[in-house]
Every structure is written in structure tokens, then in C-alpha cells.
Amino acid sequence: MIKLLNVTKVYPNGVRALQDITLTIEKGEFVFLVGPSGAGKSTLIKLLFREESPTYGHVLIAGKNIARLRKSQIPILRRNIGVVFQDFRLLEDRTAFENVSFAMEVLEHSKKEIQQRVHHVLNLVGLKDRIHCYPHQLSGGEQQRVAIARAIVNRPHILVADEPTGNLDPETSKEILKLLIDINRSGTTVIMATHEWSLVNRANNRVIALDKGKLVSDGEKVLFAHEG
């Protein structure tokens, strides 16, 4: 499904965010991407939905080198990749329903299909009674659930989450992790970047660890005694 081959990313200011990364993520996997601040997690995620391109190497999704996509092809790629951010990125002047429906409206789905699917995903993330609330009327956890609903409403094959629990309390973070695991069990490939070792330790999933832009470990569940 996803392959990075000898990927290096150097920003114009000379910062080497990633160094010679090679890895494969199979269809249907749930993968944690861990490492301290500045390790390269966010850069790697940005490469997956073509917000950034590698300086060297190749990023392949479903066999296609996405760095070679024309600008007109990038929106097509992103239809198959849902993205969840730490800061939610909701539209403040739209309700939960409208924030999620917007993701379908830009793809020109019918009103009937939008109504059905948006209600379905908001129910799936536990917000069926909050659909008419604006972001400022929702808790941080509820806002993140809206963001997740928006990311999955178009039924993407891949869901990438960049520190999705970074602004949430520990109990809400556990709930968001459970939701992402449930989404993964439905067949969606999930890649979750996090620095919260306690969440990683709760799930028996593959862990890819970065440090200073380098891949330092890649394997099954890793137990961390503490953060840092």
C-alpha cells in the first residue's frame, strides 16, 4: 500500500528532516509513528498526502510515485487519504454536520448521499446528538471526533493522524485511540504519529520510531517506561 524508498527531505533552510528512510506499510495495518519533537514525524506524514515532496527517494502509494503527480492529480490522491491534525482545523462558522458535509460537497456528492453519510459517520464517532453544535460549543475531544468524521466521510483507504491527541486529556486520548482502532478494524490503514508512549503501550501494534530524521526502530509493540 505505502512504500518509502531511500527518502530524504531537506528543507530550503538546510534542515534535514528525514534521512534515507525506507519502509513499507501494508494495507489494513495500524502503525504508530513515534519520536521526540523534531524527529521527522510530521514531515513523513506530509509526504504521504503530498503537502511536501521528498528531496531524494520515492514515496509510493498503491504503486504510484506520488512525487511525480501533476498538481491536477493531487486532489485525486487526497480523496483516498483522510488526515487528522492536532489542532482540529474545523471551520468555526459551521456546525459539526456542516464541517463534515463540506468534505463531501467539494467532491459534488448528491444532497441525499451527503445527508445519509454525514449522519452515519457522526453517529459512528459518538456525536449523533451534537450535529448542530458549532466548534466553540464542543469539548476538545468532541472537536477531534468531528475532525475524524470529516477525515473518514469520503471512505479513504488511508487515515493519517498527526498527534491527534496532543491537545487532549489522558482519558479523552484513550477514547480517540479506541475510535481510531475501530476505524482500522473496518479495513482502513491507519498511521498515527504520537509522542504519548502511554497510548502506544495500550495497543499491540507496529511501532516505527524516528529520531533526528532517521529510522531507529521498526517492529511490533514496544514498551516504554516513561515519556521522553
TORLO-824838 format. One record per atom (N, C-alpha, C): y, z negated, x. Coordinates in steps of 0.05 Angstrom, whole numbers, padded with zeros to 5 digits, always signed. Last residue first. Layout:
BEGIN
YZX;...
END
This chain:
BEGIN
+00215-00540+00194;+00229-00538+00219;+00212-00524+00240;+00176-00586+00155;+00194-00564+00158;+00206-00564+00185;+00108-00606+00172;+00136-00611+00164;+00152-00586+00167;+00057-00587+00180;+00060-00615+00175;+00088-00622+00164;+00027-00532+00150;+00049-00541+00166;+00055-00571+00159;-00029-00491+00151;-00018-00517+00142;+00004-00525+00162;-00040-00427+00126;-00032-00443+00150;-00020-00469+00140;-00086-00381+00099;-00069-00405+00095;-00065-00420+00121;-00094-00325+00143;-00098-00340+00118;-00081-00365+00119;-00045-00288+00182;-00072-00296+00174;-00073-00311+00148;-00008-00280+00236;-00014-00266+00211;-00042-00273+00203;+00047-00295+00280;+00020-00300+00269;+00017-00286+00242;+00092-00271+00301;+00079-00292+00317;+00052-00300+00306;+00131-00217+00308;+00108-00226+00292;+00092-00246+00309;+00201-00227+00321;+00174-00220+00330;+00153-00231+00311;+00251-00247+00309;+00245-00218+00304;+00217-00209+00312;+00247-00301+00317;+00265-00285+00334;+00258-00256+00333;+00187-00300+00285;+00205-00318+00300;+00220-00300+00319;+00145-00299+00226;+00163-00286+00245;+00179-00307+00260;+00082-00298+00196;+00103-00314+00209;+00119-00298+00229;+00049-00290+00138;+00059-00275+00160;+00083-00290+00171;-00007-00314+00105;+00019-00322+00116;+00026-00304+00140;-00045-00309+00045;-00039-00299+00072;-00010-00307+00080;-00058-00370+00009;-00051-00342+00011;-00045-00335+00041;-00066-00417-00027;-00085-00407-00007;-00080-00377-00004;-00010-00460-00035;-00025-00436-00043;-00042-00426-00021;+00018-00502-00014;+00006-00506-00041;-00012-00483-00049;+00041-00487+00033;+00017-00504+00035;+00003-00508+00008;+00086-00461+00016;+00064-00446+00029;+00038-00461+00029;+00115-00504-00003;+00105-00484-00021;+00083-00468-00009;+00126-00531+00045;+00111-00545+00024;+00100-00525+00003;+00158-00497+00075;+00130-00500+00082;+00113-00513+00060;+00205-00455+00060;+00195-00480+00049;+00165-00483+00053;+00226-00409+00073;+00225-00428+00095;+00214-00454+00086;+00202-00344+00051;+00210-00372+00046;+00210-00387+00072;+00188-00285+00017;+00200-00297+00041;+00209-00325+00034;+00134-00257-00013;+00154-00279-00017;+00163-00290+00010;+00108-00204-00045;+00116-00213-00018;+00139-00233-00021;+00057-00182-00086;+00080-00200-00083;+00084-00207-00054;+00032-00131-00127;+00034-00141-00100;+00059-00157-00097;+00005-00143-00191;+00029-00136-00175;+00026-00148-00147;-00037-00162-00222;-00041-00137-00206;-00018-00129-00188;-00034-00210-00245;-00035-00187-00263;-00037-00161-00249;-00029-00244-00203;-00055-00242-00215;-00057-00219-00235;+00027-00240-00194;+00008-00228-00175;-00020-00224-00187;+00044-00272-00237;+00051-00243-00236;+00032-00228-00217;+00024-00321-00220;+00014-00310-00245;+00020-00280-00246;+00056-00328-00174;+00027-00326-00171;+00014-00313-00196;+00106-00333-00198;+00101-00310-00180;+00071-00306-00176;+00097-00382-00225;+00104-00357-00240;+00098-00332-00223;+00090-00417-00183;+00068-00412-00202;+00072-00387-00218;+00142-00414-00161;+00118-00405-00145;+00095-00399-00164;+00171-00438-00202;+00176-00410-00195;+00153-00398-00179;+00149-00490-00200;+00146-00474-00224;+00151-00444-00219;+00166-00506-00149;+00138-00504-00155;+00132-00487-00179;+00221-00506-00158;+00210-00488-00138;+00180-00484-00143;+00226-00549-00192;+00231-00522-00203;+00220-00501-00184;+00215-00590-00155;+00198-00586-00179;+00201-00558-00191;+00256-00584-00115;+00227-00581-00109;+00210-00576-00133;+00312-00543-00138;+00300-00569-00131;+00269-00565-00128;+00338-00483-00108;+00326-00498-00130;+00314-00524-00120;+00354-00444-00073;+00375-00460-00086;+00365-00478-00108;+00306-00420-00056;+00324-00433-00036;+00345-00450-00048;+00268-00392-00081;+00271-00420-00089;+00291-00435-00072;+00268-00341-00060;+00274-00344-00088;+00277-00372-00098;+00272-00313-00008;+00280-00341-00012;+00286-00347-00041;+00263-00255-00038;+00276-00265-00013;+00287-00293-00018;+00209-00221-00060;+00226-00244-00067;+00237-00256-00041;+00184-00162-00087;+00192-00176-00063;+00213-00197-00070;+00131-00132-00118;+00153-00151-00123;+00159-00165-00096;+00105-00068-00134;+00111-00088-00113;+00134-00106-00122;+00102-00037-00179;+00077-00042-00164;+00080-00065-00144;+00140-00057-00237;+00137-00047-00209;+00110-00053-00198;+00158-00056-00293;+00130-00056-00285;+00126-00045-00257;+00208-00066-00308;+00201-00038-00305;+00173-00035-00293;+00211-00121-00306;+00212-00109-00332;+00204-00079-00331;+00214-00150-00259;+00187-00140-00267;+00188-00124-00293;+00267-00164-00251;+00253-00151-00229;+00226-00139-00238;+00280-00192-00297;+00293-00167-00292;+00278-00151-00271;+00248-00237-00289;+00242-00220-00312;+00255-00193-00307;+00274-00258-00244;+00247-00249-00241;+00239-00230-00264;+00323-00271-00268;+00323-00252-00245;+00295-00241-00241;+00306-00310-00304;+00318-00285-00314;+00317-00264-00292;+00289-00348-00266;+00269-00336-00284;+00280-00310-00297;+00338-00362-00245;+00319-00349-00228;+00297-00336-00244;+00360-00388-00290;+00373-00363-00279;+00353-00348-00261;+00326-00431-00293;+00326-00412-00314;+00339-00386-00305;+00340-00458-00245;+00312-00448-00249;+00311-00427-00271;+00393-00471-00257;+00387-00454-00234;+00359-00442-00237;+00404-00466-00329;+00400-00481-00304;+00393-00461-00281;+00454-00431-00367;+00427-00435-00358;+00426-00452-00332;+00505-00417-00378;+00492-00436-00397;+00463-00442-00389;+00519-00379-00342;+00531-00406-00338;+00520-00427-00357;+00490-00333-00362;+00482-00348-00338;+00493-00376-00335;+00484-00342-00434;+00496-00330-00411;+00488-00345-00386;+00431-00335-00482;+00448-00352-00465;+00459-00335-00442;+00394-00309-00512;+00422-00304-00519;+00441-00320-00502;+00344-00328-00495;+00351-00300-00491;+00381-00294-00495;+00318-00375-00498;+00343-00375-00483;+00354-00347-00480;+00267-00376-00518;+00287-00390-00533;+00315-00390-00520;+00237-00350-00479;+00239-00337-00506;+00261-00351-00523;+00225-00361-00426;+00253-00362-00435;+00257-00350-00463;+00179-00355-00395;+00184-00380-00408;+00212-00383-00419;+00164-00307-00375;+00176-00325-00356;+00185-00351-00369;+00145-00283-00422;+00127-00287-00400;+00138-00307-00380;+00192-00277-00452;+00171-00296-00461;+00152-00303-00439;+00214-00238-00421;+00228-00264-00423;+00210-00285-00434;+00177-00197-00429;+00179-00209-00402;+00195-00235-00403;+00183-00187-00485;+00157-00194-00474;+00161-00208-00447;+00236-00172-00492;+00226-00196-00505;+00200-00206-00492;+00233-00125-00462;+00250-00147-00452;+00242-00173-00466;+00198-00093-00492;+00190-00102-00465;+00207-00125-00455;+00224-00086-00542;+00197-00097-00540;+00191-00108-00513;+00274-00065-00528;+00272-00089-00544;+00244-00102-00540;+00259-00018-00500;+00274-00040-00487;+00271-00066-00502;+00234+00011-00540;+00218+00002-00517;+00233-00020-00502;+00278+00020-00573;+00255+00006-00583;+00238-00005-00560;+00313+00049-00541;+00321+00023-00551;+00297+00006-00560;+00280+00081-00485;+00289+00080-00513;+00296+00052-00521;+00308+00084-00418;+00286+00078-00437;+00297+00077-00465;+00342+00097-00375;+00344+00111-00400;+00319+00108-00417;+00349+00068-00331;+00327+00088-00330;+00324+00102-00356;+00388+00033-00347;+00395+00053-00326;+00373+00074-00322;+00359+00002-00383;+00379+00021-00393;+00386+00042-00372;+00329-00032-00352;+00315-00011-00366;+00335+00011-00376;+00367-00066-00332;+00349-00053-00313;+00333-00030-00326;+00389-00086-00379;+00404-00068-00363;+00387-00053-00343;+00354-00124-00398;+00353-00098-00410;+00368-00077-00394;+00368-00169-00367;+00342-00156-00363;+00342-00128-00375;+00420-00179-00386;+00415-00177-00357;+00388-00162-00352;+00410-00185-00441;+00426-00162-00431;+00422-00158-00401;+00381-00234-00442;+00370-00209-00453;+00384-00185-00441;+00420-00268-00421;+00394-00265-00407;+00381-00239-00416;+00484-00234-00429;+00464-00254-00435;+00439-00249-00419;+00539-00222-00385;+00517-00212-00401;+00497-00234-00406;+00576-00236-00348;+00586-00230-00374;+00564-00219-00393;+00549-00242-00299;+00559-00266-00313;+00568-00261-00342;+00491-00215-00279;+00517-00207-00289;+00527-00229-00307;+00458-00246-00222;+00460-00239-00250;+00488-00230-00258;+00439-00261-00171;+00454-00236-00175;+00453-00227-00204;+00406-00302-00144;+00401-00292-00172;+00414-00265-00178;+00404-00317-00092;+00429-00323-00107;+00429-00310-00135;+00355-00300-00072;+00360-00329-00073;+00384-00335-00092;+00327-00245-00111;+00343-00257-00089;+00347-00287-00093;+00277-00198-00121;+00288-00224-00130;+00302-00237-00106;+00258-00133-00140;+00270-00150-00119;+00282-00175-00132;+00206-00087-00149;+00223-00107-00161;+00233-00125-00139;+00192-00021-00141;+00195-00046-00125;+00215-00064-00139;+00193+00026-00167;+00166+00014-00163;+00167-00012-00147;+00244+00041-00166;+00232+00037-00193;+00205+00023-00190;+00255+00053-00114;+00262+00026-00123;+00252+00021-00151;+00241+00107-00109;+00226+00087-00095;+00230+00059-00107;+00282+00128-00140;+00255+00131-00149;+00237+00111-00135;+00328+00117-00109;+00324+00104-00135;+00296+00106-00146;+00316+00152-00064;+00314+00122-00061;+00312+00109-00088;+00325+00205-00070;+00298+00196-00075;+00296+00165-00074;+00377+00216-00056;+00370+00220-00084;+00342+00210-00091;+00375+00208-00001;+00389+00188-00018;+00381+00191-00047;+00308+00223+00022;+00336+00231+00017;+00348+00210-00001;+00265+00186+00066;+00273+00194+00039;+00302+00202+00038;+00249+00167+00114;+00256+00196+00112;+00264+00205+00085;+00234+00116+00106;+00258+00120+00122;+00267+00149+00121;+00186+00118+00081;+00209+00115+00064;+00235+00118+00080;+00132+00155+00085;+00151+00144+00104;+00178+00142+00090;+00079+00142+00041;+00104+00156+00046;+00122+00141+00066;+00035+00110+00029;+00031+00133+00046;+00056+00148+00053;+00055+00068-00001;+00037+00088-00014;+00036+00113+00002;+00103+00065+00047;+00095+00053+00022;+00080+00075+00006;+00118+00053+00115;+00104+00070+00095;+00097+00054+00070;+00162+00056+00165;+00155+00039+00142;+00143+00057+00121;+00160+00063+00236;+00156+00074+00210;+00150+00053+00189;+00204+00063+00295;+00180+00058+00279;+00180+00069+00251;+00271+00040+00302;+00248+00054+00312;+00224+00046+00294;+00306+00022+00263;+00317+00036+00286;+00295+00053+00300;+00292+00028+00193;+00285+00018+00220;+00300+00035+00241;+00344+00016+00144;+00324+00033+00156;+00317+00023+00184;+00358-00023+00084;+00361-00018+00113;+00339+00002+00121;+00344-00016+00034;+00371-00024+00038;+00379-00021+00068;+00291-00001+00023;+00309+00018+00036;+00338+00010+00034;+00255-00039+00011;+00267-00025-00012;+00291-00008-00002;+00237-00055+00062;+00218-00047+00042;+00230-00032+00018;+00281-00072+00090;+00268-00047+00098;+00250-00037+00076;+00291-00121+00068;+00310-00100+00062;+00298-00072+00070;+00248-00150+00090;+00248-00145+00062;+00267-00122+00055;+00265-00152+00144;+00240-00139+00137;+00239-00132+00107;+00313-00182+00137;+00314-00154+00147;+00288-00139+00140;+00293-00231+00121;+00309-00215+00103;+00311-00186+00111;+00263-00246+00169;+00251-00244+00143;+00267-00226+00124;+00283-00257+00219;+00279-00229+00212;+00267-00225+00184;+00298-00307+00235;+00272-00298+00245;+00268-00268+00239;+00343-00332+00216;+00346-00313+00238;+00321-00301+00248;+00311-00392+00201;+00334-00375+00197;+00338-00357+00221;+00239-00389+00214;+00265-00402+00212;+00287-00383+00206;+00187-00365+00170;+00200-00366+00195;+00227-00379+00192;+00144-00323+00129;+00157-00348+00137;+00170-00346+00164;+00121-00294+00074;+00134-00286+00098;+00151-00310+00107;+00060-00293+00039;+00084-00308+00046;+00095-00297+00072;+00032-00248-00007;+00037-00254+00021;+00062-00271+00024;-00018-00226-00046;+00005-00244-00047;+00009-00254-00019;-00042-00159-00060;-00040-00183-00044;-00016-00200-00052;-00043-00110-00087;-00052-00134-00101;-00051-00160-00085;-00054-00070-00031;-00048-00071-00059;-00059-00096-00072;-00040-00101+00033;-00056-00085+00014;-00047-00089-00014;+00000-00091+00087;-00003-00108+00063;-00017-00091+00042;+00000-00091+00157;-00008-00077+00132;-00011-00098+00110;+00042-00084+00215;+00026-00100+00196;+00020-00083+00172;+00081-00090+00271;+00060-00074+00259;+00044-00092+00241;+00144-00092+00302;+00127-00104+00281;+00107-00083+00271;+00183-00090+00345;+00156-00079+00347;+00136-00092+00328;+00226-00136+00324;+00217-00125+00349;+00188-00116+00347;+00287-00145+00287;+00258-00142+00287;+00249-00128+00313;+00340-00152+00304;+00329-00168+00282;+00299-00168+00280;+00380-00154+00354;+00353-00143+00350;+00339-00160+00329;+00448-00139+00354;+00427-00159+00346;+00401-00145+00341;+00486-00101+00362;+00467-00106+00384;+00446-00126+00377;+00516-00085+00321;+00528-00105+00339;+00509-00113+00361;+00483-00051+00291;+00504-00040+00308;+00517-00059+00328;+00415-00078+00298;+00440-00074+00284;+00462-00063+00303;+00351-00055+00304;+00373-00064+00319;+00399-00058+00304;+00285-00063+00290;+00311-00060+00277;+00332-00072+00295;+00222-00033+00296;+00243-00048+00309;+00269-00042+00295;+00154-00026+00282;+00181-00026+00271;+00199-00044+00287;+00100-00007+00287;+00118-00010+00310;+00147-00010+00303;+00094+00004+00222;+00082+00013+00247;+00103+00012+00269;+00077-00025+00162;+00098-00023+00182;+00085-00017+00209;+00055-00007+00098;+00049-00008+00127;+00074-00007+00143;+00028-00020+00035;+00051-00022+00053;+00042-00024+00082;-00024+00000+00017;+00000+00000+00000;+00025+00000+00017;
END
